[in-house]
């Protein structure tokens, strides 16, 4: 009996469904409806063409992946207009003079040369060389034709709509550079086709990475567009997992689910209310005193310059001001704390979701037992236990870190000691980087309020507390290593921060840790867990070697 690989068989159907949902979401209130209609027409045309001809000719899954990436990119551009897509991070990172989102879009259109060559060889029975050159010249012709259409529409429509559709952004050579981007994309796609040669193989090899990339891009883009809806759910799940151990303890002691929910939910609301109101009031207090801190900073700047000169390090006053401008640091801290406080107090949906999750906890467990088999139940239990262990340990060590920081800063009579303790507690959920970020505002206030010796001593004690807890106490309690590499932490903060804003940076590591634990529970995707880990567990390697040997 021949087994059917449903993942490969229904891969185009899944992509089509995701693209359709994505299209519907981005069709709601675009920046310019007239530009959106014109820009979305190619997307709709290609999608319908693939849909109508699917039974007559089916491309390889890699071709559908490349096409989908281009359609997603173009749909986002149509929603915002290409010149106004939120691409500032990349523009500032590489110091570009314009938004290059459209150029990447032209490059992705060039990748369509891959399915064109595939179609020519399979359907038209042409040789490899002819198909390659036809696909290249076809993309170049389409690129040229599209630029002509843009010019005609801009001339005909005129006004802001014509300018937005043209999207030149003041570049006189925009059309030529766009066509070059199309051509480069086509060359890259055809080099890939020449390497893989799917026409010479019954099976096209392992394209799991590229197919997963298509899923990933669709998911990230969808999360970005639906962030206002998704973020309360993520915060609710985070809070639910955080208080779940307490709920389980109360349930095991014999308390009914309703009473357990009332106790846990009430405790959670009280804690969140205290933290959020304290954060908001502290932010207002710091913001009102920002002028005073600014004056103190300018007073001590000459002393810092003199100290560096005595150490033989020449340093200009302007450089110190630009590096350690207290206004910027305090404003960034205030923005993060204000966002945290607002989300904890104003998100009524989040509180409701948490309440219903606790009420239906036992019912949900029974449903899982009925829906999945014993083997998958064991995997799910292992996954949930690892997540639970991580959050229990991290909450305990974060609380210990915040408590010790508060006690230490109170000993020095530093202003806002409790606030800096709460910041240390919150940011300790971000390994490595979080403790550094948490220390910056506290050290700045210490420098402005206390003397240099006390500030250096506070810095030393910050290091001692974080090193002891994160490198000795936390691994001993956690047992199994579920850490992330510093590079992955940094990347995850950028990605989740771009998707969900400042709160996304706070949730970045917990979310990535959960994904990592999920991959670690899967034999197929365990390599991803190993790749993003901060260390290699020898026991897992031995298990994998023994399995492969068998």
N, C-alpha and C positions, 0 to 999 in steps of 0.2 A: 504493500500500500504506500503510495507516494504522499509524503507530508507536504503541506502547503505552508510557505513562509508568509503569513498574513501581513507581517510588517512591511515586506517588500511589495506584496501584491496590492495592498491598499494605501501605500505611501502617497501616490498622486491624489487619491481621494481625500486623505487627511490634509494634505497641503491645500487643496482646493477649498475645503471647508474653512480652514484657518484664514486663508486669503479673503474669502467672502465675509467672514466675521470682521476681519481687520478693515476691509473696505467699508462696511456699514458704520463702524465706529468713527472712522476718519471722514465719513461723508457728513457727519453732524457738525454744523456751524464752522465751515472752513473760513480762512481769513478773507478770501475774496471768492465769492461763488462763481463769478464769470470766469476767472482764471482757473478755478477748480474744474469746471465743466470741460474746458479745452484741454487741460493737462491730463484729466482722468480718461479721456477718450481712448488713447493708446492702450492704457491698462485694461479697460473694459474690452476693447477689440481683441487683444491678445488672449485674454482669459476666455472669451466666448469662442474664439477660434480653436483653442486647445480643447475646450469642452465639446464642441461639435464634432471635431475630428478624432476624438479619443478612441472610439471603437475602430476607426480605420487605420490609425497609426498611433502607436504608443512609444513615446521616447523612453530612454533609460531614466532611472531615478535621479542620476546626477544631472541630466539635462533639466528635469523638472525643478531640481534644487536651484540651479543657476538662474532659470527663468523666474522662479519665485522671489529670489533675493532682489532681482531687478524690479519686479512689480511692487514689492513692499517699499523699496527705496523711492520709487516714483510716486506711489500713493501718499507717502509722507510729504514729499515735495509738493504735491498738488494741494494738500491740506493747508500748508503754511505759505505756499508760493516758494519756489526754490531759493530765492535770494534771502528769505526771512526764516528759514528753518533754524531752530535753536541749535546752532553748531558752534557757539562761541568758544566752547572749551577747546576744540581742535584749532580754531582760528587763532586764539591767544597762545596756545601751546607752541605752535610753529610760527607765530608772528606773521600770519598771512595778512595781506592787505584787503582781501575780500573773502566772502563765504564760498568755500569750494565744495559745498554739498552737491551742487549741480554737476561739477566735474566728475565726482565719484559716480554719480548717476549715469553719466555718459560712458564711463569705463565699464560699469555693470551691464549697460546695454550691449557693449562690445562682446561680452561673454556669451551673448546669444549666438555667436558664431559656432559654438560647440553643438547645440541642437540642430543648427542649419546644416552643418557638415554631416552630422549623424543621419538627418533626413535624406540628404542627397545620396549618400552611400547605400542606405538600406532600401529606399523607395525608388530611386532613379537608376540604381545599378551603375553609378559612375565610379571611376577609379579614385583612389585616395587623394592624389595630387589635385585632380580637377575639383573635387569637393572642397578641399582646403582653400584653394584660390577663389572658388565661387563664393564660399562663406565670407572670406575676407572682403572681397569687392562688394558683396551684397551689403555688409554692415557699413562699409564706407559710403555706399550710395544712399542708404537709408539716413546716415548721419548728415550727408549733404542735403538731402531732400528735406529733412526735419528743420535744418537751419533756414532753408528757403521758406518753409511754411511759417516758422517763427517770424521772419522778416515781413512776410505778406500780412500776417495777422496783426502784427504790431503797427504796420502802416494803416491797415483798415480800421482797426479798433481805436488806436490812438489813446491818449490819456494815460492814467496810472495803470489801467488794466493791460494795455499794450506793453508798457515798460516792464511790468511784473512778469508777463509771459515771456518776453524777450530775455530777461534775466541777465543782461550783460554786466551789470553792476559797475558801469563806467570803463570796462575793458574794451578797447578798440579792436582787439584781436580775439574776442570771446568766441566767435563762431569757429575760427580756425583751431583754437585750443580745444573746444568741445569735440570737433571732428577728430583731432589727434587723440583725445582721450578714448573715443569710440574705437579708433584703430588699434591703440595699445591694448585695450580690453580684448579685442578680437584676436590679436596675435597671441596674447596669453592663453586664451581659451583654446585656440588651435594648437598651440604647443602642448597643452594638456591633452587634447584629443589625440595628437600624434604619439604621445607617450603611452596613453591607455589603450588606444586602438580597439574600441569596443566591437568594431565590425569583425575583428579577428578572434574574438573570444566569446564563448557561450556565456561565461560569467564575467562580469566586468570588474571583479576584484572587490576588495573591501572599501566601500565608500561611506562607512558608518560615520566618519568624522564630518564629511561634507554634508551628509543628510542631517546629522545632528546640528550642524551649524545653521542650516535653514530653519529648523525648529527653534533654535536659540534666538535667532534674529527676530522671528515672528513673536516669540514670547516676550522678549525685551521691549520691542516696539509696542506691543499690546499693553504691557505693564506701565510703560511711560505714558501712554495716552489715557489709561484708566487709573492713574495713580491716585486721584481723589477718591475713587471707590475702593481700590485695593488696599491702600494704606491703613484705613481703619480696621480691615480684616486682619492684616498682618500684625498690627499692634494688639488686637484682641487675642490672636493665637499666641503671641509672645507673652502676654500677661497670663493667659490660661496655662501655658506650660510652666511659667514661673511659680504659680500658686497651686499647680496640680499635686506636687508631693504632699502639701498640707491637706488638700482635699482627700487624697488617698488614705492618709493616716486617720483622718476623722471617720471615713467610711469603714475602715478596718476595725475601728473601736466600737462599731455598731450603730453609729448615728445614721438616720435615714438621709436620702439624697437631698430632700428639700431643706432639712435643717443644716446639712453640710454646706449646701449652696449659700444659704443665708449667712452663715458664719464667715465662710471664706470670702464671699462677695462683699459683705460689710467691711471686713478687715481690709480688703483690697481698696475699696472706695475711700476709706479713712486715710490709708497710707498715700494713695495717689493725690487726694485732696491736699494733704499736708505738704507733700513734695512740690506739687504744682503751684500752690499759692505762695510757698516759700521762694520758689525759683522766680516767679513773676515779680514779687515784692523786692527781692534782692536785685534783680535786673534794673528795676526802676530806681533803686537806691544808688547803684553803681553809676547808672547813666546820669543821675543828677550831680554826682561828684566828679564827673569825667574831666571838667575844667581844672579842678584842684590837682588831680593826678597829672594832667598835662603840664602844669606849672612846676610841680615837683620834679618831673622827669627832666625838664629843661634846666633845672637847678643842679641836678646831680650829673648831667652829661659831661661838663668839664672835668669832674673828678674821675669819671670812667676813662675819659681820654687821657688824663694825666697818668692813671694807673697803667694803661697799656703802653704809654711812652716809657715809663720806668722799666717795664718788662722788655723793652726794645722792639715793641710792635707799634709802628706809626699808624694812627687811625684818626680819620677826620671826623669832626662832630656831625657833619651831614650824613655820613654813613651810619653812625650809631642811631641817629634819629630815624633814618629810613628803615633800618633793620628792626628796631625795637620801639616803633611808634606805639605808645600805649593806647591811643585812640582806636587804632585799627584792631589791636588785640582784644581790647575790652568790647568793642562793637561786635566782633565775630563771636566772642563768648556770650554776649548778651543776646545776639540773634539766635544762637543754638539753644540757650536756656529758655528764651521766650517761646520758641517753637515747641520745645518739649513741654513746657507748662501749658500752652494753649491746647496741645493735642490731648494731654492728660485730663484737662478740665472740660473742654468744649466738645469732645467727640462722644456724643450720646450714643451713637451707633456702636462704637467700640465697647462701651459698657454693657449694652444690651446683648451683643454677640457673646461676650464673656459669660454673662449670666445664663444664657441658653445653652452654651457649651457645657457648663457645670451641671445644669439641670438634666441634660440628656446624655451625660457621660456613661452611665451604666447601660442605658438603652443602646448607645452607639457601640459599646463593647460586644453586646449580644448580637447586633447586626453583623459585626465583623466575623464573629464565630460562624454564623450561618452562611456568609458570602464567600469566605476563602477557605482553602483546604489547610490541612495541618502543617504541611511544609511551609506554605506562605505565612501561616500564623506565627510559626517560629521565627521566620525572618522579620516579620512585622514587630513581634515582641522584642527581638534583639535590637531593632532600629529604635523603637520607642524607649527601651531601657537605656540605650546609649545617649539618646537625646536628653532623657530625664536626668541621667547621671551628670551630663555636662552642665545642665542648667542649675542643678542643685549645687554642684561644686563651685560653679562660676558665681552664683548668687552669694554663697557663703564667703568665698575669698574676696569678692567685690565689697561685701559688707565689712569684712575685716579690714580691707585696705582703706575704705572710707572712714571707718571708725578710728583707725590709728592715725590717719592724716589729720582728722579733726582734733584728736587729743594733742598731737604734736604741734599743730599750728596754734591751738589754744594756749599751750605752754608759752609760746612766744608772744601771746596777746595780739596776734595778727587779726586784722579786720576780716570779716566774712569767712572765718575759719570753718563754720558749719557748712556754708555754701561750697567751699572748696572740698570739703569731705564728701558732700553729695555728688559733686562733679567727678571726684575720684571713683566713687561707687559706680556711677553711670558709665564712665568711660573705661572702667576696668573690664567691661564686656568686650572691649576691643583690645586684644593682646598686643604687646610690644608698643604699638603706636599710641594707644589710648592713654597709657600712663604718662607718656611724654607730653601729649596735648593737655592733659589734666594739670600738669605741673606748671605750664607756661604762665597762665594768669595769676596763679598763687605766687610764683617767684617774682613776677613783675610788681605785684602789690607789696610784697616783702621788700623789694628793692626800694620802692618809693616810701614805705612807712618805716622800715627798720634800717639798720646799717649793713655794710657789705659783708661783715663777718657772719652775722645772723642769717643773711640771705644764702651764703655759701653753706652754712650748717643745715639750713632747711633743705637745700638742694641735695646735700649728702644724705639726709634722713629720708627724703623722697626715694632716692635710689635704693637705700637699704630696705625700706619697707616693700617696694615693688619687686626687688630681686629676690628677697626671702620668700615672699608669698607666691610669686609666679614661677620661680625655679625650684623651690623646695617643697613648700606646703601643698600647692595646687596639684603638681604631678603625683605626690604621695597619696592624696585623697582620691584623685580621679582614677589612678591606676592605669587604665588603658589610655594611650595617647590619642587624643582627637584634635590635636593642634593644627594650625595652618602655618604655612611658610609666611615670612614677613612680606615677601613680594606679592603673594596672593591676597594677603590682608589689604595691602595698599591698593591693588587693582580692584578688589571687591568694594572698597570704600568709594573709589571713583565711580564704578559702575552703578552701585546701589544709590550713591549720592546723586548721580545724574538722573536716575529714574524717579526717586522719591524725595530728593532735596536733603536738608540737614538730618532729618529723621532717618532717611535711608542710610546715611553714614553710620548712625548709631546702631541700626539693625543689621548692618552689612555682615559683620562677623557671625552673629547668631544664625542668620539666614544661610550663610555659606557653610557654617559648621553642620547645619541640618542636612544640606545638600551633600556634603562630604560623607556624613554618617550613612546617608541613603546609598551612595555609591559604594561605600565600604561593605554594605550588606549584600551587594550584588556581585556575583562572580564575573559577570560580563563587563561591568564598569568599574571594577576595583582599581584598575590602573589609573583612573582619574583621581581617586582618593589618594593613591600613593603619590601622584604627581603634585597635588596641591598641599600635601602634608609637610610639616616642618621637620619630620624625621622619618626614618624607615624602620619599621618594626620587623625584626629578624624572624619572629615566629610566623608572621604572615607570609614572608618570602619562602620559608621552609614548607609551609602548607601548599603554596602555589606550585613549588617545585615537585613535591610529592604527587600532587594531582596531575600535573603535566606528565610526570614520569609514568604514572599508572595508565 
